Amino acid sequence: MLRILLSLILILMPALALSNLDKPLKPDAKIAFLGITFIDTSTEGAYNGERPDQTARIRLLEDTTRKRFVEKGFIVLDNGPIAEELANTVNPADCYGCELRMAERLGADYVLVGEVQKVSNLILSINLVLREVKTGEALRALAVDIRSNTDVSWLRGLDYILKNHFFKS
């Protein structure tokens, strides 16, 4: 009997863990969007340095993300009060909770951070995470792999995350 119970727990654990990622979001919630960080793990970046087209694509994704959250009725807060700390943070998506502390200082209900990881010029991954500031609980989180390094492919990846997970009906 104990073996059956343990088996059931192990089978259901992933489903229970993911169930929090479908909680309804508060309407008119205030969001601290701390941006999207570009991580280049390809050898191209090591040899050639930063590419202006990829920097522009990060801005494109950030602008699109802000616009989509506003269209859905959320209030995207100004990061001015935390600008210095944010500028000194290499990656707000991986800073041991600093994103929660910055969002709390802004008075946000949620904090949103993202990453684009370039594995090669053909393979990239886009990741967005929305956390509740008070608890630190992840309410939405999804990563998608995209193929090709173009505006269209990056926007398609972001649209998939937002449409099929963050704002699904």
C-alpha positions in Angstrom: 0.0 0.0 0.0 2.8 2.4 0.9 4.5 1.6 -2.4 1.3 2.5 -4.3 0.9 5.7 -2.4 4.5 6.8 -3.0 4.1 5.9 -6.7 1.0 8.1 -7.0 2.7 11.0 -5.2 5.7 10.8 -7.6 3.4 10.7 -10.6 1.3 13.6 -9.5 4.1 15.9 -8.2 4.9 17.5 -11.6 1.2 18.2 -12.2 0.8 19.8 -8.8 3.9 21.9 -9.2 2.7 23.2 -12.6 -0.9 23.9 -11.3 0.4 27.2 -9.7 1.4 28.3 -13.2 -2.3 28.6 -14.2 -3.6 30.7 -11.3 -5.6 33.7 -12.6 -3.7 37.0 -12.5 -5.1 40.0 -10.6 -6.7 42.5 -13.0 -5.1 45.9 -13.1 -2.0 44.5 -11.3 1.2 46.5 -11.1 4.1 44.8 -12.9 7.8 45.6 -12.5 9.2 44.5 -15.9 13.0 44.4 -15.4 13.8 43.6 -19.0 15.2 40.8 -21.0 18.8 39.7 -20.7 20.7 38.5 -23.7 23.1 35.6 -23.0 25.4 34.6 -25.8 26.8 31.1 -25.3 27.7 30.7 -29.0 31.3 31.0 -30.1 30.3 33.8 -32.4 29.8 36.2 -29.5 33.2 35.3 -28.1 35.0 36.1 -31.4 32.9 39.0 -32.8 31.5 40.7 -29.7 28.1 42.2 -29.4 25.9 42.4 -32.6 23.8 45.5 -33.0 20.9 43.6 -34.6 20.6 41.3 -31.6 20.7 44.3 -29.2 17.9 45.8 -31.3 15.9 42.6 -31.1 16.2 42.6 -27.3 14.7 46.1 -27.3 12.0 44.9 -29.7 11.0 42.1 -27.4 11.0 44.4 -24.4 8.8 46.9 -26.1 6.5 44.3 -27.4 6.2 42.7 -23.9 5.4 46.0 -22.3 2.8 46.8 -24.9 1.1 43.4 -24.6 0.9 43.6 -20.8 -0.6 47.1 -21.1 -3.1 45.9 -23.7 -4.2 43.1 -21.3 -5.0 45.7 -18.6 -1.8 45.5 -16.5 0.1 48.6 -15.2 3.7 48.4 -16.2 5.7 50.4 -13.7 8.5 52.9 -14.4 11.8 51.5 -13.3 13.3 55.0 -12.6 13.5 54.6 -8.8 15.6 51.4 -9.2 17.4 52.4 -12.4 20.9 52.4 -10.8 20.5 49.0 -9.1 19.0 47.6 -12.3 21.9 48.9 -14.4 24.3 47.3 -12.0 22.6 43.9 -12.2 24.0 41.6 -14.8 20.9 39.5 -15.1 17.7 40.2 -13.1 16.4 36.8 -14.0 19.3 35.2 -12.2 20.2 37.4 -9.2 19.2 35.4 -6.1 15.9 37.3 -5.5 17.1 40.8 -6.3 14.3 41.1 -8.8 11.8 40.6 -6.0 13.4 43.2 -3.8 13.5 45.8 -6.6 9.9 45.1 -7.5 8.9 45.4 -3.9 10.5 48.9 -3.8 8.5 49.9 -6.8 5.3 48.7 -5.1 4.6 46.0 -7.7 2.3 43.1 -7.4 4.3 41.0 -9.9 7.8 41.0 -11.3 8.6 40.0 -14.9 12.0 39.0 -16.1 13.2 37.3 -19.3 16.3 35.9 -21.0 17.2 35.1 -24.6 20.0 32.6 -24.8 21.9 32.3 -28.1 23.3 28.8 -28.5 24.2 29.4 -32.2 23.0 31.6 -35.0 20.3 29.0 -35.7 19.3 28.0 -32.2 18.0 30.4 -29.5 15.9 30.1 -26.4 13.5 32.7 -25.0 12.4 32.5 -21.4 9.9 34.6 -19.4 9.1 34.3 -15.7 6.3 36.2 -13.8 6.5 36.0 -10.0 4.3 37.3 -7.3 6.3 39.8 -5.3 5.0 39.0 -1.9 5.6 35.3 -2.0 8.2 34.9 -4.8 6.0 32.2 -6.3 6.3 31.7 -10.1 2.8 32.3 -11.5 3.8 32.1 -15.2 7.1 30.7 -16.6 7.9 29.3 -20.0 10.8 28.9 -22.3 10.7 28.2 -26.0 13.4 27.4 -28.5 13.4 29.2 -31.8 15.2 28.6 -35.0 16.8 31.4 -36.9 18.1 34.7 -35.7 15.6 37.2 -37.2 13.1 39.7 -35.9 10.3 37.5 -37.1 11.5 34.4 -35.3 12.2 36.2 -32.0 8.7 37.8 -32.1 7.1 34.5 -33.0 8.8 32.9 -29.9 7.6 35.7 -27.6 4.1 35.6 -29.1 3.9 31.9 -28.4 4.9 32.4 -24.8 2.4 35.2 -24.2 -0.5 33.9 -26.2 -0.3 30.2 -25.2 0.8 30.6 -21.6 0.7 34.0 -20.0 -2.6 35.2 -21.5 -4.3 32.0 -22.5 -8.1 32.0 -21.9 
